[in-house]
Amino acid sequence: MEKMEKFKEELREANEELNRKNGVIETEVDEEIDGEEKEKGLVRKVKISDGREFTFDFGKLTGNSIIEIKKNYGKLRKKSATLVEELDDFYYMLVAEYVSTYSYKTFLNLSYKDFAKIRDEVRDFLQED
């Protein structure tokens, strides 16, 4: 590895460690996944307090998938479902499940601080124009 590449790698690792210590949410954008170019901002990573990283591929979402998620939300919430799904944190966990490889139950079992990071990432994406 040439010196500049090694320096950049060390700098990246130092920044990650500082962010972990300071509890900073790291949202990264992957330009390429599985050899296929993705639109900027569709793939995001969120690091939680224990150092684990969750990757969300919002490029998977379609109109049909959102409708299915809303149907599933209604089935799971039954009478406690809100009229506007976007007002319920549980809805965001179902979206997070769809765009990641994790069950919504994984997110529900996180500490509130980490749960809120996941919720905010999904909510922010869905509210973008």
N, C-alpha and C positions, 0 to 999 in steps of 0.2 A: 504494500500500500504506500503510495507516495505521501510525502509529508503533509501536503495541503489536505488530502483526503482524510488522513489520520487526524489532523487538527479539527476538521469539520465534524468528524465523528465524535471526538472528545467534547467538542463544544455542544453538540446536540445532546449527548448524554448528560453533561453538566446542567444544561437547561432543563432537561426532563427531571433530574433530581431536585433542582430548585423548585420547579413547579409542583412536584410531588410534596415537598416539605411545606410549601406555602398553600397547598390545597387549591391550586389554580386549575380550572377546567381547561383541558386542552382539546380544542376542536381543530381537527386537521382535515384537509381536503386531499383525497387521493385522486390523482389524475388518471391512474390506470389500474384496473382491477381485472385479473384473469386475462391479461393481454388485450382487453377491450377498453377503448377510450370512454370515459364517463364525463358527463357535464360537470363543470366545476361546482362544488357545493353539494352534490348529491350523496357523496360518501363522506361520512363524518365519524370521528372517533372521540369517545369520551373516556377520560381516565377518572376512576373513582379513588377514594381515599386510601384503599389498600393496594393501589398500584395496578389493579386489573384494568383492562381496556376493553370497551365495548365498541364494536363497529356497526354503524347503521348505514344501510344502502337504500337511501330514499328514492333512488332511481327505479326500485322495484314497484313503487306505488303507481296504481292506475285508478281511474274512476271506479272500475269494477271492484278493485281490491278495497277501496275505501268503503264502498257500499257493503261488501261482505264483512269488513271489520265492524261497521255500525250494526249490522244484523247480529253478529256474534256478541257485540256489546249488549244489545237488548236482551239476548237469550241469557247471558251470564248475570246481568244485573236485575233482570225481571222487574219487579215493582219499584226498585230503588233507582232505576235508570232515569237520568235527567232528560228533559225534552231536547236539550241541545248537548250532544255528546261532548263537544269541545269544552264544556264547563266541568267535566269530570276527569280527574287525574287518571282514573282507571282506563278510560278510553285511550289516553296517551300511552299507557302501558301495552295495550293491545296493538297499537300502531308500532311501538318499539319492538314487540315480539315479531310482527310481520316483516320488518325491515332488518332484523338481526337473526342470529342463530339461537337465541335464548327464549325461554318461555316467559310470559308476562309474570309468572310467579317468582321467577328469579329476581325481577326488578322490584316486586312488592316486598321481598324479603331483605332488601338492602336497607342500610341505615337511612333515616329521613334525608340527611344531607346528600347522600349519593342518589337516592330515589329522585330527589328534586333536580339534580343535575340531568338525569335521564329525561325526566318529564319536561324540563325547560328546553332541552335540545330538540325533542320531538315537537313541542308546541311552537317553538320559534321557527322550525322548518315549515310546519303547516300554515303558519301565519304569513310567511313570505309570499310576495306576489309572484 
